[in-house]
Amino acid sequence: RSLTGGPEVADAMRPTLVAVSGGADSAALAVALATLDTCRVVLGLVMHDLRPAELVHDDRRRLDSLARKLGVRLITEHCRVGEGNAEHAARRARYSALEKMAAEAGCSFIATGHHAHDQLETLLLAMCRGASPAAMRGILRVRESQTPGIRVIRPALTETPDSAAAVCRAFGYEPRTDATNRDPARARAWLRRRVVPTLAERFPGLGECLDSTTAQLAGLLSGLPAEDLAEIGLEGIDT
């Protein structure tokens, strides 16, 4: 609620598209939001051409079942990923499709299931690649989308994958596991398997700490003149 207008806004006035993929993180977020009695929630699945068709349709079947159990709608959008860096192109295509679905469904917010480990991976990658200070804002809790009137929110940034899995188990949902997340050839997957679990175990309050640090840096950057933001590479960063 703090990301969608504060306590003075009625839940019915926070129509939200929850971006779902079939995995535990987005499914847990869908369960958490859709089980609020007065919350207006729609599930949105982007079906792109980077995964085998049978896996994409399996995701659709899983999420159809989840949506029926939650008593909400599932809407889908097909998209083709453009040329160039596949990961970046897929991300751009996914958010474009989500914005289209949100607009058509009358939703003012798009909620994604990014969690504390995603944030840590993002910040570690930024540091290892010599990114600008702007990139150290990490994944933003709230940002404007390219579509006027629609914001992207990340309610679960301080949560962990274990908590998402627990929500799925409690609700009786069997999440899909993405094999690409276990591919050590991908930098993010390598960090996810080798580095992030060790840091998370050593620092159990990591989610809240990262949230505080990134929020402070975002606040500092937001106070700089536009010409200074351009110099440190803030332009065009979409987090």
N, C-alpha and C positions, 0 to 999 in steps of 0.2 A: 504493500500500500504506500510505503514511503516513496516509491519510485513512480507512482502513478497519480500524484496529486495531493497526497497527505490524507489525514483522517477526516477532513471535512468533505471529501468526495465520496459519494455513495458507491458501493461496489458495482452496482448496475451501470454506473457511468464510467467504468474502466474496461470497455470491451477489449479483449486481448487475444491475439493470435499466438498460440504456443507453437514454436517451431519444433517439430518432432522428426525423429529419424528411425525409430525402432530400438535405439539403445537405451540404457538405463537412465542416463542423465536427463534427457529430454522427457522420457516417460514419467520419471519421478516428479519433474516440474509440472507436467500436465496433470498428474494426480493431485498434487498439492494445491494447484490453482482451481481445478475443476470441482474439487470437493468442497470449496467454499460455497455455501448455499446460494448466495446472491450474486456470485461472480459470473460475468458473461465471458465464456471461453470458447474458442474455436481452435481445433488442432489443424496445423498446416504442414503437409509433407511435400517437399520438393523432390521430384523424381528426375534425376539427370542421367546422362549416358556414360558416366565413368565406371559404373558398376554393372555386372552382368544382369540381364533382364530378370532372370528368375529370382535373384536376391532382392531386386527392387520390388517385385510383386509380392515377395514374402513379407517385406516391410509393410507394404500396403495392407496385407491380410492381418498382420499383427495389430496394426494401428486401427484398422476398422473395428476389430474386436475390442480394443481398449476404449475407443470412442463410444461404442455402444454401451459398454459397462459403465462409463462415466456419464453417459447421457448427454454427450455433446456431439457436434458435427466434426467430421474430418473432411477437409478439402485438400485437393492435390493440384500441383502444377508441374508440367513437364518442361524441362529446359535443356538446351544443348550448351556444353562448355566450349568456350572459344579457344583459339590457339594461344600459344605462349606457355607460361608457367601454369601447369594444370591445377595446382592447389589454389593459386590466387584467382585463376579464371573461374574455378568452381565456386569459390567463395563469393565472387561478384555476382555470378549467375544465380546463386542460391538466395542472396539477399534481395536481388531484383525480383525474383519470383515470390519471395515472402512478402515484399512490399505490395506487389500486385494482388496477392491473395488477401492481405489485410485490408486494402482499400476496397476490394469487392465485397468483403464480409462486414464492412463497416467497423473495423477494429482500429482503435487509436494507438495500440501498443503491439509490438512484437516481442515476445519473451523467449529468450534462448536459455538452454540449460548449462551454460558455461559455469564451471565450479573453480574452487581454489587451486586445484592441480593444473587446470588449463591456464590459469593466471600465472602460476609459477613457471610453467613451460614457456609461455609467451615472453616473460621477462628474461628468463635465462637465454632464450634464443636471441632476443634483442641485444643483450650484453655480448654474447659470443660473436655476433655478427657486426659489432661496432655501430649499432643503430644510434639515431639521434636522441636527444633528451625527450623529445615528444613521444617516441616509441616506448619510453619507460613509463608512460601512463598505463601501459598494459591494456587489458580489456576493460572498457569503460562500463560502469554500472548503468549509465543512461547516455544515449546519444541520439541526435536527430538522424532520421533516415533521409534518403534522397527524395522521398515523397512527402510533400508538405502535410503536416497534421498527424504524422505517424512517427513514434519514437521507438527505438530499440532498447529493451531493458534486460538486465541480467540479475534476477532475484537471488540466484544460488551461488554467487561468487565467493561467499565465505564458507560454503558447504564442501563436503568431500565426496569422492566417488562411493565410499562405503555407505554414507548416509543415503545417497541416491539408490543404491542397491537394496538397502533396508526398506525403503519406501516401496519399491517394486515388489519385494517379497511379501510385505504386509498386504499389498493390494492383489497379490496373486498374478502379477504380470511377469512373464519370462522374457527378459530383454534380449535383443540380438547383439552379438559381439562382432565388431568390425575387425577383420583380419589385418587390415592396413595399420591398425594401432599397435600391432606386434611386429611390424617389419623394422628391424634395426637399421636398415639402409636409410630410412627416413629420420632426419634429425629429431623431429618432435617425438616420434615413436621411441627412439633410443633414449631420450631424456625421460620419457614416461616410464620406461622399464628399468633403467639403470640409476637414475639420479633422483627423480622426484620422490619415489617411495622412501628413500633414505632420509631426505630432508624433512619430509612430512612426519616421519617417525620421530626424528630428533626434535622437531619443533611442532608440537601438537596444536598450537594456536596460530599456525601459519596463515590460515585464511584471513583471519581478522587483521593480522599484522600487514599482510600484503594489501588488503583493502584500505587500511589507514595510510600506508605509504603512497600508493598510487593516487589516492584521493588528494593528498597534500600536494603532490607534484602536478596533478591536473589543475588544482587551484592556482598554483604559482604560474603555470603556463597560461592560464586563461586571463591573467592580469597583464600579460605583456602586450605591447603594441603589435598591430598586424604585421608590420615590416620585420619585427624581431622574430615572430613566429615563423615567417617564411624562411628566415636565415637558418633556423635550427631544424627545418624540415617538417614542420607541422602540417603544411599544406598537403592534401591528398591522402593523409593517413586515415584509414577507415578501420576503427577497432570496435 
